[in-house]
Amino acid sequence: MLYHVFMDVKIPRDLPAEERADILAREKAYSQDLQRQGTWRHIWRVAGQYANVSILDVRDNAELHQILSALPLFPFMQITVTPLLRHPSAIRGDDS
Ligand SMILES: O=C(O)CC1=CCC(=O)O1
C-alpha cells in the first residue's frame, strides 16, 4: 500500500547541538536504508518549510506505524498520513 506522509519537523531550539547532530545523522541513515530497500519511494523537501513529503510503500497501517514511530526524529515531528490508491486515469505503470 502507498501512503503520502507529510512530516513537519519541530526540533526544540534548546536541544544540545551534539544531540541534534546525532539525531539528524541517524534519521538520514534510517531513511536512506529504507529508500534503498524500496520502502521509502520518494522524499521531497517542501519549499520554504522544515518539512518533507514522502511516499512510502508498505504492507499495511501497522507496518507504516512501526516505521514512522522508529524514526529518530519521531518525537520532534508532526506527521500527517494519507493512504493512496491508483487513480483510474493514471498512465504510469509504477505508481500502484
Ligand atoms: O529533514 C526532514 O525532512 C526529516 C527527515 C525525514 C527523513 C529524513 O531523512 O529527514
The ligand as an SDF file (V2000), in Angstrom:
LIG
                    3D

 10 10  0  0  0  0  0  0  0  0999 V2000
   14.5820   16.6730    7.1410 O   0  0  0  0  0  0  0  0  0  0  0  0
   13.4720   16.1040    7.1860 C   0  0  0  0  0  0  0  0  0  0  0  0
   12.5410   16.4020    6.4310 O   0  0  0  0  0  0  0  0  0  0  0  0
   13.2520   14.9630    8.1470 C   0  0  0  0  0  0  0  0  0  0  0  0
   13.6340   13.6940    7.5550 C   0  0  0  0  0  0  0  0  0  0  0  0
   12.8990   12.5810    7.4330 C   0  0  0  0  0  0  0  0  0  0  0  0
   13.7060   11.5450    6.8160 C   0  0  0  0  0  0  0  0  0  0  0  0
   14.9590   12.2510    6.6110 C   0  0  0  0  0  0  0  0  0  0  0  0
   15.9820   11.7950    6.1180 O   0  0  0  0  0  0  0  0  0  0  0  0
   14.8820   13.5340    7.0540 O   0  0  0  0  0  0  0  0  0  0  0  0
  1  2  2  0
  2  3  1  0
  2  4  1  0
  4  5  1  0
  5  6  2  0
  5 10  1  0
  6  7  1  0
  7  8  1  0
  8  9  2  0
  8 10  1  0
M  END
$$$$
